[in-house]
Amino acid sequence: MKETDLYPPVKRYLEGQGYTVKGEIDGCDVVAVRRGEKPVVVELKLTLNLNVILQAVSRHRVSPTVYVGVPRRCPTLRSQRRHVIRLLRMLGLGLLTVESRRTGARVEAVLDPGEYRPRASKRRTGRLLREFELRVGDPIPGGTDRRRGLLTAYRQAALRIARHLRRHGPTKASDVSSALDEPRARAIMYDNVYGWFDRPSTGIYALSPRGRREIRGWPG
């Protein structure tokens, strides 16, 4: 497939909405005009990348209605559809996808251009600030690979509890909480997210063999 293969179905789609459509006008892949309205500009590409997004953003100088047109099975769109749409929405760009069929290509307007008005999330802001306040020091350099796991405030608390149990052996949950001044101690040991804790008897917790192995790999 070539980029020019995208042009006929996009042209038919826009003409079906009453536009007069022409290609390659002043550097724009597609320009559609309807009486009394600002022109519609479409940038055609076989894949979504930074280059086409920058081109589309630059077209805002000639029209507020700019679309990116790509094949429906574009790899970037297939793997990161939600993030791509969010980015285009933030930039005020629209998205057209072209799907080839035996009966002819089908064009879908996945996203129309418009002013971006993000919805604030008090819950996520609160979660961000709680993690910031609870985390001890600054143990994670920005850009760290997340695949191993991060030294979050929760993991820091779990490590303190695990090291306390390593020093003192099986201990009542209330005593761990009191000794470390950690009100979450009972819940952290009970939930056992990392598999670091055993419960030899009711209300008593100990460090598991897995815990003994894994806590050595984390900074003190």
C-alpha positions as a printed NumPy array, in Angstrom:
array([[  0.   ,   0.   ,   0.   ],
       [  1.13 ,   3.543,  -0.782],
       [  0.022,   6.797,   0.802],
       [ -1.692,   7.694,  -2.458],
       [ -3.894,   4.591,  -1.994],
       [ -5.474,   6.325,   0.994],
       [ -6.481,   9.355,  -1.039],
       [ -9.422,   7.998,  -3.141],
       [-11.435,   6.6  ,  -0.184],
       [-10.803,   9.731,   1.927],
       [-11.841,  11.892,  -1.047],
       [-15.065,   9.894,  -1.523],
       [-15.795,  10.048,   2.207],
       [-15.512,  13.84 ,   2.316],
       [-17.369,  14.321,  -0.956],
       [-20.207,  12.29 ,   0.518],
       [-20.522,  15.047,   3.128],
       [-20.792,  17.786,   0.533],
       [-17.146,  18.855,   0.313],
       [-15.176,  19.621,  -2.802],
       [-11.888,  17.767,  -2.393],
       [ -8.467,  18.238,  -3.988],
       [ -5.06 ,  16.727,  -3.274],
       [ -1.655,  18.291,  -2.665],
       [ -2.697,  21.898,  -2.152],
       [  0.098,  24.098,  -0.748],
       [  1.814,  21.133,   0.909],
       [ -1.383,  19.628,   2.358],
       [ -2.174,  16.039,   1.307],
       [ -5.939,  16.595,   1.22 ],
       [ -7.96 ,  19.803,   1.295],
       [-11.756,  19.754,   1.459],
       [-13.882,  22.897,   1.124],
       [-17.579,  23.429,   1.818],
       [-19.259,  26.772,   1.261],
       [-19.106,  29.128,   4.231],
       [-16.791,  26.917,   6.312],
       [-13.104,  26.735,   7.126],
       [-11.249,  24.153,   5.009],
       [-10.686,  20.616,   6.235],
       [ -7.09 ,  19.374,   5.961],
       [ -6.055,  15.712,   6.086],
       [ -2.47 ,  14.468,   6.356],
       [ -2.116,  10.926,   4.986],
       [  0.472,   8.459,   6.274],
       [  0.873,   4.683,   6.362],
       [  1.907,   4.793,  10.018],
       [  1.478,   7.102,  12.965],
       [  4.735,   8.713,  13.981],
       [  6.086,  12.002,  15.253],
       [  6.641,  13.259,  11.724],
       [  2.986,  13.105,  10.687],
       [  1.83 ,  14.554,  14.011],
       [  4.187,  17.521,  13.624],
       [  2.974,  18.012,  10.053],
       [ -0.646,  17.932,  11.168],
       [ -0.019,  20.407,  13.999],
       [  1.628,  22.797,  11.529],
       [ -1.559,  22.707,   9.408],
       [ -3.381,  24.512,  12.205],
       [ -1.898,  27.667,  10.702],
       [ -4.295,  27.321,   7.769],
       [ -7.288,  25.598,   9.387],
       [ -8.59 ,  24.578,  12.819],
       [ -9.98 ,  21.344,  11.315],
       [ -7.066,  18.989,  10.71 ],
       [ -7.145,  15.199,  10.548],
       [ -4.489,  12.518,  10.374],
       [ -5.484,   9.728,   7.971],
       [ -3.921,   6.256,   8.393],
       [ -4.778,   2.617,   7.617],
       [ -7.025,   1.062,  10.227],
       [ -4.422,  -1.653,  10.876],
       [ -1.595,   0.819,  11.379],
       [  0.751,  -0.899,  13.923],
       [  1.019,   2.102,  16.263],
       [ -2.743,   2.536,  16.326],
       [ -3.319,  -1.157,  16.966],
       [ -0.881,  -1.34 ,  19.884],
       [ -1.459,   2.064,  21.511],
       [ -4.88 ,   3.161,  20.303],
       [ -6.047,   4.738,  23.551],
       [ -2.833,   6.727,  24.035],
       [ -2.752,   7.849,  20.4  ],
       [ -6.322,   9.134,  20.542],
       [ -5.614,  10.966,  23.802],
       [ -2.541,  12.636,  22.302],
       [ -4.372,  13.708,  19.148],
       [ -7.237,  15.053,  21.238],
       [ -4.802,  17.089,  23.333],
       [ -3.341,  18.551,  20.142],
       [ -6.751,  19.395,  18.695],
       [ -6.326,  16.917,  15.824],
       [ -8.784,  14.456,  14.331],
       [ -8.216,  10.876,  13.155],
       [ -9.517,   9.1  ,  10.053],
       [ -8.853,   5.404,   9.507],
       [ -9.061,   3.617,   6.172],
       [ -9.922,  -0.084,   5.99 ],
       [ -9.618,  -1.953,   2.698],
       [-12.455,  -4.349,   1.873],
       [-13.434,  -6.41 ,  -1.147],
       [-16.431,  -4.148,  -1.6  ],
       [-14.246,  -1.034,  -1.345],
       [-12.377,   0.915,   1.318],
       [-14.234,   2.126,   4.393],
       [-13.307,   5.377,   6.129],
       [-14.133,   5.969,   9.785],
       [-13.834,   9.242,  11.683],
       [-12.441,   7.891,  14.946],
       [-11.876,  11.368,  16.397],
       [-13.001,  14.823,  15.294],
       [-10.804,  17.876,  15.951],
       [-11.793,  20.052,  18.859],
       [-10.545,  22.114,  21.766],
       [ -8.981,  19.945,  24.444],
       [-10.564,  20.254,  27.888],
       [ -8.985,  17.671,  30.206],
       [-11.085,  16.384,  33.075],
       [ -9.257,  16.746,  36.358],
       [ -9.194,  13.63 ,  38.532],
       [ -9.159,  14.511,  42.233],
       [ -8.708,  10.828,  43.055],
       [ -5.556,  10.461,  40.963],
       [ -4.162,  13.774,  42.189],
       [ -4.764,  12.649,  45.755],
       [ -3.052,   9.307,  45.094],
       [ -0.058,  11.116,  43.597],
       [  0.32 ,  13.428,  46.595],
       [ -0.162,  10.609,  49.134],
       [  2.614,   8.594,  47.507],
       [  4.826,  11.681,  47.483],
       [  4.275,  12.341,  51.206],
       [  4.607,   8.713,  52.327],
       [  7.734,   7.863,  50.363],
       [ 10.851,   8.139,  52.507],
       [ 13.603,  10.138,  50.812],
       [ 14.068,  10.031,  47.05 ],
       [ 15.173,   6.441,  46.312],
       [ 14.142,   6.168,  42.644],
       [ 15.93 ,   8.225,  39.97 ],
       [ 13.546,   9.513,  37.322],
       [ 13.565,   7.272,  34.245],
       [ 14.172,   4.033,  36.195],
       [ 13.102,   0.797,  34.464],
       [  9.801,  -0.162,  36.107],
       [  9.882,  -3.833,  35.135],
       [ 11.745,  -4.915,  38.283],
       [  9.405,  -2.952,  40.499],
       [  9.807,   0.426,  42.15 ],
       [ 10.703,   1.308,  45.7  ],
       [  7.311,   2.832,  46.425],
       [  6.147,   4.027,  49.829],
       [  4.225,   0.736,  50.229],
       [  7.304,  -1.357,  49.42 ],
       [  9.41 ,   0.764,  51.765],
       [  6.974,  -0.006,  54.585],
       [  6.965,  -3.718,  53.699],
       [ 10.781,  -3.746,  53.754],
       [ 10.883,  -2.114,  57.19 ],
       [  8.463,  -4.743,  58.48 ],
       [ 10.377,  -7.602,  56.848],
       [ 13.701,  -6.449,  58.299],
       [ 12.125,  -6.082,  61.733],
       [ 10.898,  -9.689,  61.531],
       [ 14.335, -10.835,  60.343],
       [ 15.883,  -9.294,  63.467],
       [ 13.23 , -10.322,  65.984],
       [ 11.673, -13.483,  64.562],
       [  7.918, -14.267,  64.703],
       [  6.122, -11.292,  66.241],
       [  2.582, -10.174,  67.022],
       [  1.203,  -7.785,  64.424],
       [  0.39 ,  -5.197,  67.071],
       [  3.981,  -5.304,  68.36 ],
       [  5.375,  -4.778,  64.856],
       [  3.052,  -1.837,  64.33 ],
       [  4.038,  -0.298,  67.66 ],
       [  7.78 ,  -0.859,  67.26 ],
       [  7.876,   0.685,  63.772],
       [  5.16 ,   3.284,  64.337],
       [  3.526,   1.867,  61.224],
       [ -0.294,   1.743,  61.365],
       [ -0.422,  -0.223,  58.108],
       [  1.737,  -3.082,  59.405],
       [ -1.068,  -5.577,  60.084],
       [ -2.704,  -4.961,  56.698],
       [  0.612,  -5.173,  54.827],
       [  1.524,  -8.499,  56.432],
       [ -1.985,  -9.895,  56.013],
       [ -2.274,  -8.902,  52.34 ],
       [  1.254, -10.24 ,  51.727],
       [  1.478,  -8.653,  48.284],
       [  5.128,  -9.645,  47.753],
       [  4.992, -13.062,  49.432],
       [  7.436, -11.968,  52.123],
       [  5.414, -12.969,  55.201],
       [  4.242, -16.184,  56.843],
       [  1.628, -16.505,  59.598],
       [  2.701, -19.379,  61.874],
       [ -0.24 , -18.746,  64.224],
       [ -3.148, -16.365,  64.67 ],
       [ -1.937, -12.772,  64.886],
       [  1.726, -13.819,  64.658],
       [  3.802, -13.058,  61.568],
       [  7.257, -14.186,  60.454],
       [  9.533, -13.572,  57.496],
       [  9.052, -16.141,  54.727],
       [ 11.959, -17.833,  52.891],
       [ 11.093, -15.775,  49.831],
       [ 11.191, -12.638,  51.939],
       [ 14.667, -13.512,  53.268],
       [ 15.937, -13.905,  49.71 ],
       [ 14.306, -10.87 ,  48.123],
       [ 14.759,  -8.156,  50.708],
       [ 18.53 ,  -8.416,  50.308],
       [ 18.17 ,  -6.992,  46.818],
       [ 16.612,  -3.732,  47.998],
       [ 18.533,  -0.776,  49.43 ],
       [ 18.324,  -0.213,  53.136]])
